[in-house]
Amino acid sequence: MKKAVLSIIKAFALLLIVNVLANYFHERIDLTEDGRYTLSKAALNSVGQFNAPVIIDILLDGNLPSEFVKLKLETQQLLEEFGAENKNIKFNFVNPLEGATQIDAVITDLQALGLTPTNVTVEQNGKVSQEIIFPWAMVNYNNSTVKVPLLKNKLGATTEERVNNSVQHLEYAFADAFTKLNIKEKKKIAIIKGNGELDDIFMADYLTTIKEYYNIGAITLDSVATDPEKVSEQLNGFDLALIAKPTEAFSDEEKFILDQYIAGGGKSLWLIDQVAMELDSLFNEEGTAMALPRNLNLNDFFFKYGIRLNTDLINDLYFTQIVLATGEGNSSQYKPVPWYYHPMVFSKNDHPINNNLEAIRFQFTGSLDTLPNDYRKHVLLSSSPLSKTETVPKPIQLDIINTPPDKDFYNNGNKILGVLVEGAFKSTFMNRVKPLKLDKIVDQGPENKMIVLTDGDLIRNQVRNGRPLELGYDKWTNNFFGNKEFLINCLNYLLDDTGLINIRNKKVTIPFLDVEKINDQKTKWQLINIGLPLCLTLIFGFLIHAIRKKKYGA
């Protein structure tokens, strides 16, 4: 008896010691095949500096379909991992419409905050209903709030793919939000002006969005002629130069200022139209306009980086639509029609910049070629296999929507529309007569990056009643495209020193049950799960009864 009591005391003492030690020493083990819950170093660093409560409200609660239940659980488990790293991370799930007496007013208020709802179909007990869900999280720290989208929609994606895309995006989305809240000194972006670039109202949504990450200023290059040293000094105070759809040629002096900026280590993002053509120019009595080459005097500039911008137009059978009016007066109707000069570009998902994106809309874009040199090049975006190039000058007619395309001619696709160039850049003007004098001239620079895209309208948002709309939203077809996220990724990659953008390379796969197999084998598995245990219980009961009867005679 004493030995038994002593054993029990030892067991309790051991259990007590284990629990005490567990309070001071603990380890979380991720047993998932894809390391879903193992946070990257950059993600862990994003929460390391919080010294006050970070309250996260996840608007994902209530009567949810199965795909959103999975998204909710994955979000919860991911945030628990962040919370294990920093105890200041607190989160809760709320249903913003629960108990609301005026649901429409609540929905309007949430949309005004930029929280776009999603309509989903819920099937329960044989009844089908439509539910409005807000798949967003609000991360609150001190007096700042950052919105986090939880749902990643991709055109044509299945339910499983949509959930996988969303879960794959979670770690980056929250780490990005935590990083925004921790930014103390923002990097600087120069918006280059002076060569007919896009007006600010057409870049307003993009510039407003990136203000969360960066400080923004304008640099006008046309003052190079009067004071090149001052312009160069101002430009060198920025970390990146954004050149969005210039329409006037660059002088050699302006190119030299940009060249010295890049050779000195300045990052650059170029959105270049080599062909002058706009959809609005077709809305005339003839329905025709001439696409003409645009001379920006940049060919020799990009040639040094191993890039040749072509004066052509991409005609693609993977297209986006435009809307045309038919009829007159009150009987007029607006009809979406295919427009082969506005390619719908799907990402190859082979780089942090282009990974897990919605389709991207190009408008009257050309192509580029990469040339062999010492710099590393990565093609970010390409036209579809069913595309072709058309040389300019060329008349463009609205009437092409009535002519079925001859698919035999769409056999020269996969044209490059965007490229990342990396390396220790040399000056374009190396071993050449310099167009102007500067106090300091750089011929060989440090490791650097630049991105060149062949459509200036990638960054252009539409305008309604004088107010800019969200970049990527087409007010005529009510479609959303991935332009904004792609361009934000471009900036983040060019300026990211923490490696946060590389989280986007993480691959997550969530196993789903086969719905067809469930329906086909429903009865079989019901019998196995319900009938088999009952049968086994009866068999064991009979055997035990038989053994007892034989042993004890009763």
Summary of the structure (lengths in Angstrom):
residues: 554
radius of gyration: 30.1
end to end distance: 34.3
largest distance: 116.6
contacts: 1611
relative contact order: 0.11
helix: 36%
strand: 27%
